[in-house]
Amino acid sequence: MAEIHVMREDLLPPKEPPRRHLISIGDLERADVERLLGTARSFERSLERELKKLPTLRGKTVVNVFYESSTRTSSSFELAAKRLSADTMSIKSTGSSVDKGESLKDTALTLGAYDPDVIVIRHPQIGAPQLVARYTGAHIVNAGDGKHQHPTQALLDLYTISEELGRIDGLHVAIVGDVLHSRVARSNIQALALMGARVTLVGPPPLIPRGIEAMGCEVSYEIDAIKAADVVYVLRMQRERMAEGANYVPSLREYTARWGVTPERLRPGQKVMHPGPMNRGVEIDPVVADAADALIERQVRSGLVVRMAVLYDLLTHGPVGVQAAALHEIGAA
């Protein structure tokens, strides 16, 4: 009879799975995106019920830390956590110890002492989410770091497109405006390319980064290029990120005249998106923003269920069975 050898490590309890974060679209494979969108779809059905709250994350703590102004992202993350029954705490830099000169490292150490399960962070400096991940034991979600990444915005945009047009693969998306300072543009270029869409960037030459074609997109400096797209994604001029005295365009009036998205520059049936906040009458005509083909309000609704899916995905034991579990809980509730 063969001998059975028991190794010492076999007697130890299984190790905790490694912490997972969502810091960049580059953290995801296509299968990850498909799983998250499927889970969001399941959660969207739960919002049709009279009782919208699910017990899924009861006993978990989600901390939202926002060093920059936000309405849509901060409110949707907070509501997403509450809809999943998690405890939430929201911290803004104004009125906190940051006003007194506290470093991000010390803020992270302070938050880590509360043993949160997830920290959602928005910060003006690129790399801030990685630093918080280094000094806490929480799962980290990047809600925007400088002009680098905004992965949940890209996911909610994919979800919106998929729900409205039935697919992403093979679609043509034109991203128009201030790409240079836009973390949304960078995340969307990666996400759309990952899912098989064609992306064209349109805008003034000073606002299109040199060499960005290496990310898998095309570039045009003529606004007429948007007519070939299935979806026109409009970006605002991010003047708060522009160096003082820098003149990327002669004036906002000239920008509007040459690159503003107006009804005349669109063809019938084109879908229009905008991450917000909008500058009506600058990058987008009010008639376009309020038209039936505008998906801007749909993006806001998508943000809630996609962020529910992200929190749920990070706080379960890996990707296997996440969508099935969500469907079971929603059906049983």
C-alpha positions as CSV (number, residue, x, y, z in Angstrom):
1,M,0.0,0.0,0.0
2,A,1.4,3.4,-1.0
3,E,2.4,5.7,1.8
4,I,0.7,9.0,2.2
5,H,3.0,11.9,3.0
6,V,1.5,14.9,4.6
7,M,3.5,18.0,4.2
8,R,3.6,20.6,7.0
9,E,2.1,23.3,4.7
10,D,-0.9,21.0,3.9
11,L,-2.0,21.3,7.5
12,L,-2.2,25.1,7.4
13,P,-5.5,26.8,6.8
14,P,-5.9,28.1,3.2
15,K,-4.3,31.5,2.6
16,E,-6.5,34.6,2.1
17,P,-6.9,35.4,-1.6
18,P,-4.7,38.4,-2.6
19,R,-6.4,41.8,-2.4
20,R,-7.8,42.9,-5.7
21,H,-8.0,46.5,-6.8
22,L,-9.5,48.5,-9.6
23,I,-6.9,51.2,-10.4
24,S,-6.7,51.1,-14.2
25,I,-8.6,49.6,-17.1
26,G,-5.2,47.9,-17.7
27,D,-6.0,45.8,-14.6
28,L,-8.8,44.1,-16.5
29,E,-9.1,41.4,-19.2
30,R,-12.0,41.2,-21.6
31,A,-13.5,38.5,-19.5
32,D,-13.4,40.7,-16.4
33,V,-15.2,43.5,-18.2
34,E,-17.9,41.1,-19.5
35,R,-18.3,39.7,-15.9
36,L,-18.7,43.2,-14.4
37,L,-21.2,44.3,-17.1
38,G,-23.2,41.1,-16.6
39,T,-23.3,41.6,-12.8
40,A,-24.3,45.3,-13.3
41,R,-27.2,44.0,-15.6
42,S,-28.3,41.7,-12.7
43,F,-28.3,44.6,-10.2
44,E,-30.2,46.9,-12.6
45,R,-33.1,44.4,-12.4
46,S,-33.0,44.7,-8.7
47,L,-33.6,48.4,-8.9
48,E,-37.0,47.8,-10.5
49,R,-38.3,46.3,-7.2
50,E,-40.1,48.2,-4.5
51,L,-37.4,47.1,-2.0
52,K,-34.2,48.1,-3.7
53,K,-31.7,47.3,-0.9
54,L,-29.8,44.0,-1.0
55,P,-28.1,42.3,1.9
56,T,-25.0,41.4,-0.1
57,L,-22.3,43.4,1.6
58,R,-23.8,43.6,5.1
59,G,-21.0,44.1,7.6
60,K,-18.5,45.5,5.1
61,T,-17.2,49.1,5.2
62,V,-16.7,51.3,2.2
63,V,-14.8,54.6,2.7
64,N,-15.1,57.3,0.0
65,V,-12.2,59.8,-0.1
66,F,-12.5,62.7,-2.5
67,Y,-9.7,65.3,-2.8
68,E,-11.5,66.8,-5.8
69,S,-15.0,68.0,-6.4
70,S,-17.5,65.4,-7.6
71,T,-21.2,65.0,-7.8
72,R,-21.9,61.9,-10.0
73,T,-19.0,59.7,-8.9
74,S,-19.1,60.3,-5.2
75,S,-22.9,60.1,-4.9
76,S,-23.1,57.0,-7.0
77,F,-20.4,55.2,-5.0
78,E,-22.1,56.1,-1.8
79,L,-25.5,55.0,-3.0
80,A,-24.1,51.8,-4.5
81,A,-22.5,50.8,-1.2
82,K,-25.8,51.6,0.7
83,R,-27.9,49.6,-1.8
84,L,-25.6,46.6,-1.0
85,S,-26.1,47.2,2.7
86,A,-22.5,48.2,3.4
87,D,-21.5,50.8,6.0
88,T,-20.2,53.9,4.4
89,M,-18.1,56.9,5.4
90,S,-17.3,59.8,3.1
91,I,-14.4,62.1,3.5
92,K,-13.7,65.3,1.5
93,S,-10.4,67.1,1.7
94,T,-12.1,70.4,2.5
95,G,-12.7,70.5,6.3
96,S,-10.5,67.5,7.0
97,S,-6.9,67.2,8.2
98,V,-5.7,67.7,4.6
99,D,-6.5,71.4,5.2
100,K,-3.9,71.3,7.9
101,G,-1.2,69.9,5.7
102,E,-1.6,66.1,6.4
103,S,0.1,64.0,3.7
104,L,-1.8,61.4,1.7
105,K,0.4,58.7,3.4
106,D,-0.7,59.8,6.9
107,T,-4.3,60.0,5.7
108,A,-4.0,56.5,4.4
109,L,-2.5,55.2,7.6
110,T,-5.3,56.8,9.6
111,L,-8.0,55.3,7.4
112,G,-6.3,51.9,7.5
113,A,-6.6,52.0,11.3
114,Y,-10.4,51.8,10.8
115,D,-9.9,48.5,8.9
116,P,-12.1,49.4,5.9
117,D,-12.9,46.8,3.3
118,V,-12.8,49.2,0.3
119,I,-11.4,52.7,-0.1
120,V,-12.7,54.6,-3.1
121,I,-10.3,57.5,-3.8
122,R,-10.2,60.5,-6.1
123,H,-7.0,62.6,-6.1
124,P,-5.4,65.2,-8.4
125,Q,-2.1,63.4,-8.3
126,I,-1.3,60.4,-10.6
127,G,-0.5,57.3,-8.6
128,A,-2.4,58.3,-5.5
129,P,-4.5,55.0,-5.5
130,Q,-1.3,52.9,-5.6
131,L,0.1,54.8,-2.6
132,V,-3.1,54.2,-0.5
133,A,-3.0,50.5,-1.5
134,R,0.6,50.3,-0.1
135,Y,-0.3,51.7,3.3
136,T,-3.7,50.1,3.9
137,G,-5.2,46.6,3.8
138,A,-8.3,47.6,1.9
139,H,-9.3,47.0,-1.7
140,I,-8.7,50.2,-3.6
141,V,-11.0,51.7,-6.3
142,N,-9.6,54.6,-8.4
143,A,-12.3,57.2,-8.8
144,G,-9.9,59.4,-10.8
145,D,-6.2,60.2,-10.4
146,G,-5.2,63.4,-12.1
147,K,-5.4,63.0,-15.9
148,H,-4.4,59.4,-15.7
149,Q,-7.3,57.0,-15.2
150,H,-11.0,56.8,-14.3
151,P,-11.9,53.1,-14.8
152,T,-15.4,53.0,-13.4
153,Q,-16.4,55.8,-15.8
154,A,-15.2,53.8,-18.7
155,L,-17.1,50.7,-17.4
156,L,-20.3,52.6,-17.0
157,D,-19.8,54.0,-20.5
158,L,-19.3,50.5,-21.9
159,Y,-22.4,49.4,-20.1
160,T,-24.5,52.3,-21.5
161,I,-23.4,51.6,-25.0
162,S,-24.0,47.9,-24.7
163,E,-27.5,48.4,-23.3
164,E,-28.5,51.0,-25.9
165,L,-26.9,49.5,-29.0
166,G,-26.8,45.8,-28.1
167,R,-23.0,45.4,-28.6
168,I,-19.6,47.1,-28.3
169,D,-17.5,45.0,-30.7
170,G,-17.3,46.6,-34.1
171,L,-18.8,49.9,-33.2
172,H,-17.1,53.2,-34.0
173,V,-16.8,55.8,-31.2
174,A,-15.5,59.3,-31.7
175,I,-14.2,61.1,-28.6
176,V,-14.3,64.8,-29.1
177,G,-12.5,67.6,-27.2
178,D,-9.9,68.0,-24.6
179,V,-8.2,64.6,-24.7
180,L,-4.9,65.9,-23.3
181,H,-6.2,66.5,-19.8
182,S,-8.9,63.8,-19.7
183,R,-8.5,60.7,-17.6
184,V,-12.0,59.6,-18.9
185,A,-10.6,59.6,-22.5
186,R,-7.6,57.5,-21.6
187,S,-9.7,54.9,-19.7
188,N,-12.3,54.8,-22.5
189,I,-9.7,54.4,-25.3
190,Q,-8.3,51.3,-23.4
191,A,-11.7,49.9,-22.5
192,L,-13.3,50.4,-26.0
193,A,-10.2,48.9,-27.7
194,L,-10.3,45.9,-25.3
195,M,-13.9,45.2,-26.2
196,G,-13.3,45.5,-30.0
197,A,-14.5,49.0,-30.8
198,R,-12.9,51.5,-33.1
199,V,-11.9,54.8,-31.5
200,T,-11.3,58.1,-33.3
201,L,-10.1,61.2,-31.3
202,V,-11.2,64.5,-32.6
203,G,-10.1,68.0,-31.5
204,P,-7.6,70.8,-31.8
205,P,-4.0,69.6,-32.3
206,P,-2.8,71.1,-28.9
207,L,-5.4,69.1,-27.1
208,I,-4.6,65.7,-28.7
209,P,-1.5,64.1,-27.0
210,R,1.3,63.2,-29.4
211,G,1.8,59.5,-30.0
212,I,-1.6,58.6,-28.5
213,E,-2.3,56.4,-31.5
214,A,-0.1,53.9,-29.8
215,M,-3.0,53.2,-27.5
216,G,-4.9,51.8,-30.5
217,C,-6.9,54.8,-31.7
218,E,-7.1,57.1,-34.7
219,V,-6.7,60.9,-34.7
220,S,-8.5,63.6,-36.7
221,Y,-8.3,67.4,-36.2
222,E,-11.5,68.0,-38.3
223,I,-14.9,67.9,-36.6
224,D,-16.5,66.4,-39.7
225,A,-14.9,63.1,-38.7
226,I,-17.6,62.5,-36.1
227,K,-20.2,61.8,-38.7
228,A,-18.7,58.4,-39.4
229,A,-19.1,57.3,-35.8
230,D,-21.9,55.3,-34.1
231,V,-21.4,57.1,-30.8
232,V,-20.0,60.7,-30.3
233,Y,-18.5,61.1,-26.9
234,V,-18.0,64.7,-25.9
235,L,-15.4,66.0,-23.5
236,R,-15.4,69.4,-21.7
237,M,-12.4,71.8,-21.7
238,Q,-10.7,71.0,-18.4
239,R,-9.5,74.5,-17.6
240,E,-8.7,73.5,-14.0
241,R,-5.9,71.2,-15.3
242,M,-4.4,73.6,-17.7
243,A,-1.2,75.4,-16.8
244,E,-1.7,79.1,-16.0
245,G,-1.3,81.2,-19.2
246,A,-1.4,78.2,-21.5
247,N,-3.3,78.9,-24.7
248,Y,-4.5,75.6,-26.2
249,V,-7.2,77.4,-28.2
250,P,-7.5,81.1,-29.1
251,S,-10.8,81.4,-27.2
252,L,-13.7,79.3,-26.0
253,R,-15.8,81.0,-28.7
254,E,-13.5,79.8,-31.4
255,Y,-13.4,76.3,-29.9
256,T,-17.2,76.2,-30.0
257,A,-17.3,77.4,-33.6
258,R,-14.7,74.8,-34.8
259,W,-15.2,71.8,-32.6
260,G,-18.5,72.2,-30.7
261,V,-20.9,69.3,-31.2
262,T,-24.1,70.8,-32.8
263,P,-27.1,69.3,-34.5
264,E,-25.8,70.2,-37.9
265,R,-22.6,68.2,-37.3
266,L,-24.4,65.0,-36.4
267,R,-26.3,62.6,-38.6
268,P,-29.7,61.1,-37.6
269,G,-29.5,58.3,-35.1
270,Q,-26.0,59.0,-33.7
271,K,-25.8,58.5,-30.0
272,V,-24.2,61.3,-28.0
273,M,-22.5,60.8,-24.6
274,H,-20.8,63.1,-22.1
275,P,-19.2,62.2,-18.7
276,G,-20.3,65.5,-17.1
277,P,-20.3,68.2,-16.0
278,M,-21.4,69.7,-19.2
279,N,-20.6,73.2,-20.4
280,R,-23.7,73.8,-22.5
281,G,-23.1,76.0,-25.4
282,V,-19.3,75.4,-25.4
283,E,-18.4,71.8,-26.2
284,I,-22.1,70.7,-26.7
285,D,-25.1,72.5,-28.0
286,P,-28.1,72.4,-25.6
287,V,-30.3,71.0,-28.4
288,V,-27.9,68.0,-28.7
289,A,-27.6,67.5,-24.9
290,D,-31.4,67.3,-24.6
291,A,-32.1,65.3,-27.7
292,A,-33.7,61.8,-27.7
293,D,-30.4,60.3,-28.9
294,A,-28.4,61.7,-26.0
295,L,-27.4,59.0,-23.5
296,I,-26.2,61.4,-20.8
297,E,-28.9,60.7,-18.3
298,R,-28.6,57.0,-19.0
299,Q,-24.9,57.2,-18.2
300,V,-25.8,58.5,-14.7
301,R,-28.2,55.6,-14.1
302,S,-25.5,53.2,-15.4
303,G,-23.0,54.6,-12.9
304,L,-25.0,53.3,-10.0
305,V,-25.3,49.7,-11.1
306,V,-21.8,49.4,-12.5
307,R,-20.3,50.7,-9.2
308,M,-22.5,48.2,-7.3
309,A,-21.0,45.5,-9.5
310,V,-17.4,46.8,-8.9
311,L,-17.8,46.8,-5.1
312,Y,-19.5,43.4,-5.2
313,D,-16.9,41.9,-7.4
314,L,-14.0,43.1,-5.2
315,L,-15.5,41.9,-2.0
316,T,-16.4,38.4,-3.1
317,H,-13.9,35.5,-3.2
318,G,-12.8,36.1,-6.8
319,P,-14.6,36.2,-10.1
320,V,-16.1,32.7,-10.2
321,G,-19.8,32.6,-9.8
322,V,-20.3,36.3,-9.1
323,Q,-23.0,36.9,-11.7
324,A,-24.8,33.7,-10.8
325,A,-24.7,34.7,-7.1
326,A,-26.1,38.1,-7.8
327,L,-28.9,36.6,-9.8
328,H,-29.7,34.2,-7.0
329,E,-29.8,36.9,-4.4
330,I,-31.9,39.2,-6.5
331,G,-34.3,36.4,-7.3
332,A,-34.6,35.3,-3.7
333,A,-35.1,38.8,-2.3
